[in-house]
Amino acid sequence: MKISFSTLACPDWSLPQIMHIAANAGYDGIELRFVEGEDSLWRLAAFSGKQMAVTRRALLDHGLTITCVDTSCRFHFPEASKREAAIVEGERMSDMAAELGAPGIRVFGDTIQPGADRNSTRTWIAESIQDLADRTAKKGVQVWLETHGDFVAAGETAAILGECGSPRVGVVWDPVNSLVANGESPVQGAALLGSAIRHVHVKDFRHTTNGIQYVRTGEGVFPWHDLSHALKQLQYDCFLSFEWERKWHPELEDAAIAVPHFAKWFCKEFVDG
């Protein structure tokens, strides 16, 4: 397996800063979420016009690939116009992903809105990601739905994929999200999602009196052995992506510490252990 990290860890950094730490720490790729504080990344000069060729060259020189382009797109809205707006944003991000050679964009389901119900929301999400996947197919970019929100359980995400029925739709599996939300183990999640898993988010945590606290990898309670076993059973050979959510939790250690730590831990404990 190869490793990347999400730029949630360093949301205000420039792309050269991000590439520098990734290469120096031994990462294979980068998962793009925020760069220079921006999440609609197609707005940035680094990902548009003639500068895109410079960006591609710099990634190649650093021995890095873009593993996934994360969007903020959500398709839970009862209003068709809002779902269409999210699809359009997804298209813009997929244009950028295609130019960078990224295989997929990440989207959310995500939350049952006031006055709506689960079944209707599931259908809105399925229809929207199918539509988006149809629009991105010619670019060679897939649409990957993250296990998140009210559809965080693997079974819920699998049901959306089943209703969608597109081979161009896959899953960004976040086993920590599922474990924390409803006690779903990595073994259970992997069995339900199977070959639909295209990308895996990883992080560690411990329980506190106020909920959970993210901690350095290997210092928490996440069952890493179970995850390793489940992925080997699936013969998973894509990316594990370290998601250090400093954007949402500014109290966490700086990326300059946490990102290299994960790479060292991964090689010593997850691979060799």
SULVENTA-V818984 format. One record per residue. RES is the residue in one small letter. SS is DSSP state (H for helix, E for strand, - for the rest). PSI is psi in degrees with one decimal (* if undefined). OMEGA is omega in degrees with one decimal (NA if undefined). Layout:
BEGIN
res=[RES/RES]
ss=[SS/SS]
psi=[PSI/PSI]
omega=[OMEGA/OMEGA]
END
This chain:
BEGIN
res=[m/k/i/s/f/s/t/l/a/c/p/d/w/s/l/p/q/i/m/h/i/a/a/n/a/g/y/d/g/i/e/l/r/f/v/e/g/e/d/s/l/w/r/l/a/a/f/s/g/k/q/m/a/v/t/r/r/a/l/l/d/h/g/l/t/i/t/c/v/d/t/s/c/r/f/h/f/p/e/a/s/k/r/e/a/a/i/v/e/g/e/r/m/s/d/m/a/a/e/l/g/a/p/g/i/r/v/f/g/d/t/i/q/p/g/a/d/r/n/s/t/r/t/w/i/a/e/s/i/q/d/l/a/d/r/t/a/k/k/g/v/q/v/w/l/e/t/h/g/d/f/v/a/a/g/e/t/a/a/i/l/g/e/c/g/s/p/r/v/g/v/v/w/d/p/v/n/s/l/v/a/n/g/e/s/p/v/q/g/a/a/l/l/g/s/a/i/r/h/v/h/v/k/d/f/r/h/t/t/n/g/i/q/y/v/r/t/g/e/g/v/f/p/w/h/d/l/s/h/a/l/k/q/l/q/y/d/c/f/l/s/f/e/w/e/r/k/w/h/p/e/l/e/d/a/a/i/a/v/p/h/f/a/k/w/f/c/k/e/f/v/d/g]
ss=[-/E/E/E/E/E/H/H/H/H/-/-/-/-/H/H/H/H/H/H/H/H/H/H/H/-/-/-/E/E/E/E/-/-/E/-/-/E/-/-/H/H/H/-/H/H/H/-/-/-/H/H/H/H/H/H/H/H/H/H/H/-/-/-/E/E/E/E/E/E/E/E/E/E/-/-/-/-/-/H/H/H/H/H/H/H/H/H/H/H/H/H/H/H/H/H/H/H/H/H/-/-/-/E/E/E/E/E/-/-/-/-/-/-/-/-/-/H/H/H/H/H/H/H/H/H/H/H/H/H/H/H/H/H/H/H/H/H/H/-/-/E/E/E/E/E/-/-/H/H/H/-/-/H/H/H/H/H/H/H/H/H/H/H/-/-/-/-/E/E/E/E/E/E/H/H/H/H/H/H/H/H/-/-/-/H/H/H/H/H/H/H/H/H/H/H/E/E/E/E/E/E/-/E/E/E/E/E/-/-/E/E/E/E/E/-/-/-/-/-/-/-/-/H/H/H/H/H/H/H/H/H/H/H/-/-/-/-/E/E/E/E/-/-/-/-/-/-/-/-/-/-/-/-/H/H/H/H/H/H/H/H/H/H/H/H/H/H/H/H/H/-/-]
psi=[151.1/160.9/146.2/178.2/148.7/140.5/10.3/-25.7/-26.2/62.1/-21.4/-0.1/155.9/163.7/-41.7/-38.9/-42.6/-45.8/-37.0/-49.0/-35.3/-47.6/-43.9/-31.3/-7.1/22.0/155.4/-23.8/177.5/134.7/116.7/124.7/-67.1/141.9/128.8/36.5/1.2/136.2/-21.2/81.4/-23.2/-14.2/-19.6/145.4/-35.1/-21.4/26.8/157.1/-148.1/-22.3/-22.9/-39.5/-36.8/-41.7/-44.4/-40.9/-41.4/-40.9/-44.4/-43.7/-30.7/-1.8/33.5/151.2/159.5/116.3/-28.7/142.6/115.1/128.1/169.8/12.3/131.3/142.8/28.1/2.7/133.9/-30.0/121.3/-33.0/-36.2/-36.9/-40.0/-38.3/-39.2/-37.2/-42.1/-42.5/-41.5/-38.4/-44.5/-43.4/-33.3/-31.9/-45.8/-43.1/-42.0/-42.4/-27.4/-6.1/18.1/138.1/-21.0/162.2/144.1/135.4/166.9/164.5/-90.9/-52.2/129.4/122.1/156.7/130.4/-10.8/170.5/169.4/-45.3/-45.5/-42.1/-42.3/-42.5/-42.5/-43.1/-47.5/-45.8/-38.3/-45.7/-29.5/-45.3/-48.3/-41.9/-36.5/-38.6/-26.6/-7.8/-43.7/-17.1/-8.6/22.0/126.7/165.9/123.5/119.9/124.8/143.7/106.1/157.5/-140.8/-3.6/32.3/-29.5/141.4/-38.4/-37.2/-43.3/-41.4/-35.3/-37.9/-44.7/-37.2/-38.7/-32.6/-50.9/26.1/132.7/-9.8/7.4/131.4/-162.2/135.2/107.4/122.9/90.4/-23.8/-43.8/-47.9/-38.4/-45.4/-39.5/-41.3/17.3/15.2/123.2/159.3/-36.3/-43.2/-45.6/-44.7/-38.7/-35.6/-33.2/-33.5/-131.6/-5.9/-16.2/120.6/-19.7/141.8/125.1/137.5/147.2/173.4/158.6/165.4/157.8/140.6/175.1/-19.8/10.5/-126.6/156.5/127.7/138.8/169.2/144.6/131.7/-7.2/4.4/-152.7/5.2/135.5/81.5/-37.1/-41.2/-41.3/-45.7/-45.3/-44.5/-41.7/-35.6/-37.6/-35.1/-8.1/40.4/128.1/21.7/-152.0/141.5/127.4/118.1/121.7/93.5/102.9/55.4/-25.2/-42.8/-18.3/77.9/-11.0/-12.9/158.9/152.1/148.8/-30.7/-21.0/-50.2/-38.5/-50.0/-34.5/-44.2/-43.0/-42.7/-44.1/-42.3/-48.4/-36.4/-42.0/-45.3/-41.3/-59.4/-27.2/*]
omega=[179.8/-177.8/171.9/171.6/178.3/178.6/163.4/-179.2/-173.4/-168.7/-177.4/-178.1/172.7/179.1/176.2/176.7/-178.3/179.7/-179.0/-178.3/179.5/-179.1/-177.6/-178.6/176.3/177.8/176.8/-175.9/-179.8/171.9/-174.1/175.8/174.1/170.7/-178.0/176.8/-176.2/175.6/169.2/-166.1/178.9/178.0/-174.1/-179.3/-177.1/-175.5/-178.9/175.2/-177.6/-178.5/-179.6/178.7/177.3/179.1/179.3/179.2/-180.0/176.9/179.2/179.9/178.8/-179.3/-173.8/171.1/171.6/-171.0/-178.0/173.6/-175.2/173.8/171.7/-174.6/176.0/-173.3/-176.3/-172.1/172.5/-177.5/-179.4/-178.8/178.6/176.8/178.3/177.7/177.9/177.4/179.2/176.9/177.3/177.1/179.4/180.0/179.1/174.2/179.6/179.3/-179.5/180.0/179.1/-178.4/178.6/-176.1/-175.9/170.2/179.1/174.9/175.6/174.6/48.4/-173.5/178.8/-174.5/178.8/179.6/179.2/177.6/-174.8/-176.1/178.9/-179.8/177.7/180.0/177.5/-179.4/-177.9/-179.7/-177.6/-178.2/173.5/178.3/-179.7/179.6/176.6/-178.1/-177.6/-173.7/-176.8/178.7/-177.0/-178.5/178.0/176.4/-175.9/-178.1/-179.9/171.7/-166.8/172.3/-178.6/178.9/-175.6/-179.7/-178.3/179.5/178.2/178.6/178.2/179.1/177.0/179.2/178.7/178.5/178.5/174.7/-178.6/176.0/179.9/176.5/178.4/-173.0/160.8/-175.1/174.8/-175.9/176.1/176.4/-176.1/179.7/-177.9/-174.5/-175.0/175.4/-178.0/-177.6/175.8/179.7/178.1/-178.4/-179.6/-179.7/-178.1/-175.1/174.2/-174.1/176.3/-178.5/-179.8/-172.0/-175.7/173.1/178.7/177.1/-179.5/-176.4/170.0/178.1/175.0/179.1/-178.9/-179.4/177.4/178.0/176.5/-176.9/176.8/-179.5/-179.2/-178.9/-178.7/-173.3/-179.7/-175.8/-175.8/179.7/179.5/178.6/179.7/179.8/-177.8/-179.0/176.2/177.9/179.2/-173.4/-179.6/-177.9/176.7/-171.2/159.3/-174.9/-179.4/-178.6/178.6/-165.4/-177.9/176.1/-177.9/-178.4/-174.3/178.0/-178.9/177.4/178.5/178.7/-179.7/176.7/-172.2/-176.4/175.6/178.9/-179.0/-178.7/178.6/179.4/-178.1/-178.1/-175.3/-170.8/-174.2/-179.1/-176.3/-178.4/NA]
END
